[in-house]
Amino acid sequence: MGVSDQTREAVVRGDAVSDPTTPLSLNEIDFYFTRAAVGAGAPFGIGEDFAEASRYLAYLGLDPARAALPALHGLGRGQSGTSLTLRTAGDAIHVGSGDGLVLSALYAGPVIADRLSIESGCGMERRLRLDDTDQPLLVVGAVAAASFDAARIALSWPLRNGGRAAVELSGGIATIAGPCAGDIASPGSSPIDIVLNGAASEIAPERVSTRSLADGRSRAVRHGVDVDDAARATVLAFFNKCLVPTTDRSRDAGAGAGLTDND
């Protein structure tokens, strides 16, 4: 098996590449991730939003399978809540939990993207704050997928090491600081601060990477998306919860191709 372009780039950057990876096509991400969310307990529409956010994380050069784990586990174990509340708090919009649990990013991401779509029309600076969310990166993916080309959107949240992650999206370009491999898979729940149409963030140059969403998509189409094998196995375990065993009766009725009822 040849070395993928993403792995080769990581070697050049000096990143750790010891964990085995498998490339997934964008269609595979759509198919498996949508149904993995359903397997965790989300409705199909939320699963589709989750898959789209995951694809956009891939365009940003982040592993969508590793990013998916906290959100899938949180929802599947009943530790992340699906009820969100919105209220105005001073000059900010506060997004909280309606059931006292950590916010599920599978649900928070689409809500934030929709709210930003409404607020972006005014062209003014607006601030939003989310309570603790199980995977901030999925909110980033959902916002990136909404394609606010005429707006600057900055998202930031605290990291377990005491630092702070920041992602700024503007004109199809993402400026990323903070998230690393360890932060992606197990970031711990964090509140998220979002600024719409604010001043450009000041981030130390040595901590910054800049990514083009269009280039990331082109790379993913040509070469696929490298995902961590262990994380992929977990995503597929949630996906498998959508499958039902075949029976003689189902095969006689023409279900699937004789393998599973939802081939």
Buried (B, 14 or more C-beta within 10 A) or exposed (E): EEEBBBBEEBEEEEEEBEEEBBBBEBEBBBBBBBBBBBBBBBEEEBBBBBBBBBBBBBBBBBBBBBBBBBBBBBBBEEBBBBEBEEEEEEEBBBBBBEEEBBBBBBBBBBBBBEBBBEBBEEEEEBBBBBBBBBBBBBBBBBBBBBBBEEBBBBBBBBBEEEEBBBBBBBEBEBBBBBBEBEBBBEBBBBBBBBBBBBEEBEBEEEEBEEBBBEEBBEBBEEEBBBBBEBBBEBBBEBBEBBBEEBEEEBBEEEBBEEEBBEE
